[in-house]
């Protein structure tokens, strides 16, 4: 009888790990994948999300192999892109970037694209893309200043974290809330189950987590 595959999460994001834990899944290995996230010329938001998720999965597979782990593992990677129309908003690293994001998002709708990629031990790649529409209230200058002071925006796509303070800005959400946080749970479970990972067994049995 073949042993069940291990799971590698190609991310250092505590949000993505927490979302997996929420549905009873504890990956055996955390292998953060660092790739160049610069959009290609003319690249659309949805294409960027899919491309980066694929690159992260491949990079994590290579890194795990170099560390001598995960020979029989599934590799799960994800990427989230926030866009206003065709304009891709950055993962804010400075207060100036975060401020510009808030000005663009204030009082209007935007789209959040989260792509997931699952690499099987045989090398097959399976992807899903989830699009969610989010509408923000019109933000006052005081609200913007207070949010910027919180620093919650740092390294967040679009300069905000919906699971945090910025949840108070959301007037309407159409689609997957967990995808906006960083990992669409319905699609993730479907991919894992389809690849033979014992999702439901893990609801009763927790595994040991190691990190590379």
C-alpha positions in Angstrom: 0.0 0.0 0.0 1.4 3.4 -1.0 2.1 5.8 1.8 0.1 9.0 1.8 1.8 12.1 0.4 3.2 14.7 2.7 2.2 18.3 2.2 4.6 21.2 1.7 3.3 24.7 2.1 5.3 27.0 -0.1 4.8 30.1 2.0 6.0 31.9 5.1 2.6 33.6 5.5 1.0 32.9 8.9 -2.3 33.7 7.4 -2.2 30.9 4.9 -1.0 28.4 7.5 -3.8 29.5 9.8 -6.3 29.0 7.1 -5.1 25.4 6.5 -5.2 24.8 10.2 -8.8 26.1 10.3 -9.8 23.1 8.1 -7.7 20.7 10.1 -4.7 20.5 7.8 -1.2 20.8 9.2 1.5 20.7 6.5 4.5 18.5 7.3 6.9 21.1 5.9 7.0 24.9 5.5 9.2 25.9 2.6 8.9 29.6 1.9 9.5 30.4 -1.8 10.9 33.7 -2.8 10.4 34.8 -6.4 10.5 38.0 -8.4 6.9 39.3 -8.2 7.4 42.1 -10.7 4.6 42.1 -13.3 5.6 41.6 -16.9 4.9 44.3 -19.3 1.2 44.4 -20.1 0.5 41.5 -17.8 -3.1 41.3 -16.5 -3.8 40.8 -12.8 -5.2 37.3 -13.1 -2.3 36.1 -15.3 0.2 37.5 -12.7 -1.5 35.6 -9.9 -1.4 32.3 -11.7 2.2 32.8 -12.9 3.5 33.6 -9.4 1.7 30.7 -7.8 3.3 28.4 -10.3 6.7 29.9 -9.8 6.4 29.6 -6.0 5.5 26.0 -6.2 8.4 25.2 -8.5 10.8 27.1 -6.3 9.6 25.4 -3.1 10.0 22.0 -4.8 13.6 22.7 -5.7 14.4 24.1 -2.3 12.8 21.1 -0.5 14.8 18.7 -2.8 18.0 20.5 -1.9 17.2 20.0 1.7 16.5 16.3 1.2 12.8 16.5 2.2 9.5 16.0 0.5 10.4 13.4 -2.0 6.8 12.1 -1.9 5.2 15.5 -1.1 2.5 17.6 -2.6 3.6 21.3 -2.9 0.9 23.9 -2.3 1.6 27.5 -3.3 -0.6 30.6 -3.6 -0.4 34.2 -4.7 -2.8 37.1 -4.2 -3.1 40.1 -6.5 -5.3 43.2 -5.8 -6.3 45.3 -8.8 -8.4 48.3 -9.6 -9.4 47.7 -13.2 -6.3 46.6 -15.0 -4.0 48.4 -12.5 -2.1 46.0 -10.2 -1.7 47.3 -6.7 1.7 46.6 -5.0 2.4 44.6 -1.8 2.9 47.8 0.2 6.3 48.1 1.7 6.3 51.9 2.4 3.8 54.2 3.9 3.7 56.1 0.6 2.7 52.9 -1.3 0.1 52.0 1.3 -1.4 55.6 1.2 -1.7 55.5 -2.5 -3.4 52.1 -2.3 -5.9 53.4 0.2 -6.7 56.4 -2.0 -7.4 54.2 -4.9 -9.6 51.8 -3.0 -11.6 54.4 -1.0 -15.2 54.4 -2.0 -15.0 52.0 -4.9 -14.9 48.3 -5.9 -11.8 46.4 -6.6 -11.0 42.8 -7.5 -8.8 40.3 -5.6 -7.3 37.4 -7.6 -5.9 34.5 -5.6 -4.3 31.6 -7.5 -3.3 28.3 -6.1 -1.0 25.8 -7.6 -0.5 22.2 -6.5 2.5 20.2 -7.6 2.1 16.4 -7.3 5.0 14.0 -6.6 4.9 12.9 -10.2 5.4 16.5 -11.4 1.8 17.3 -12.4 0.7 20.9 -11.9 -2.9 21.7 -11.0 -4.2 25.3 -10.7 -7.2 27.2 -9.6 -7.9 30.9 -9.8 -10.5 32.6 -7.6 -11.8 36.1 -8.3 -13.5 38.1 -5.5 -15.0 41.6 -5.7 -14.6 43.8 -2.7 -16.1 47.3 -2.2 -14.6 49.7 0.3 -16.5 52.5 2.1 -15.3 56.1 1.4 -12.4 56.5 3.8 -12.0 59.8 5.7 -8.6 61.4 6.1 -8.6 60.4 9.8 -9.4 56.8 9.0 -6.5 56.6 6.4 -4.1 58.2 8.8 -5.0 55.9 11.7 -4.8 52.8 9.4 -1.4 53.9 8.1 -0.2 54.4 11.7 -1.2 50.8 12.6 1.3 49.4 10.1 -1.1 46.5 9.4 -0.7 47.3 5.7 3.0 46.3 5.5 3.7 43.6 2.9 0.0 43.2 2.2 -1.3 43.0 -1.4 -3.2 46.2 -2.0 -2.0 47.7 1.3 -4.6 46.1 3.5 -5.5 43.0 5.5 -9.2 42.2 5.4 -8.9 39.9 8.4 -7.7 42.8 10.5 -8.7 46.4 11.0 -9.4 46.9 7.3 -12.3 44.6 7.7 -14.2 47.6 9.0 -13.8 49.3 5.5 -15.5 46.5 3.6 -19.1 47.4 2.5 -19.6 44.4 0.3 -17.8 41.3 -0.7 -18.8 39.0 -3.6 -16.8 35.8 -3.7 -14.4 34.0 -1.4 -13.5 35.7 1.9 -10.7 33.2 2.5 -9.3 33.9 -0.9 -8.9 37.6 0.0 -7.1 36.6 3.2 -4.8 34.5 1.1 -6.0 30.9 0.4 -9.4 29.9 -1.0 -10.4 27.0 1.2 -13.0 25.4 -1.0 -10.7 25.2 -4.0 -7.7 24.1 -1.9 -9.6 21.2 -0.4 -10.8 20.1 -3.9 -7.3 20.2 -5.3 -5.8 18.3 -2.3 -8.5 15.7 -2.2 -8.2 15.2 -6.0 -4.5 14.5 -5.7 -5.0 11.9 -3.0 -4.3 13.9 0.1 -6.4 12.6 3.1 -8.1 15.9 3.9 -10.9 14.4 5.9 -8.6 12.0 7.8 -6.6 15.0 9.0 -9.8 16.4 10.6 -9.2 13.7 13.2 -5.5 13.4 13.2 -2.9 16.2 13.4 0.6 15.8 11.9 4.0 17.0 13.0 5.2 20.3 11.4 8.8 20.9 10.5 10.3 23.9 8.8 13.1 24.4 6.3 
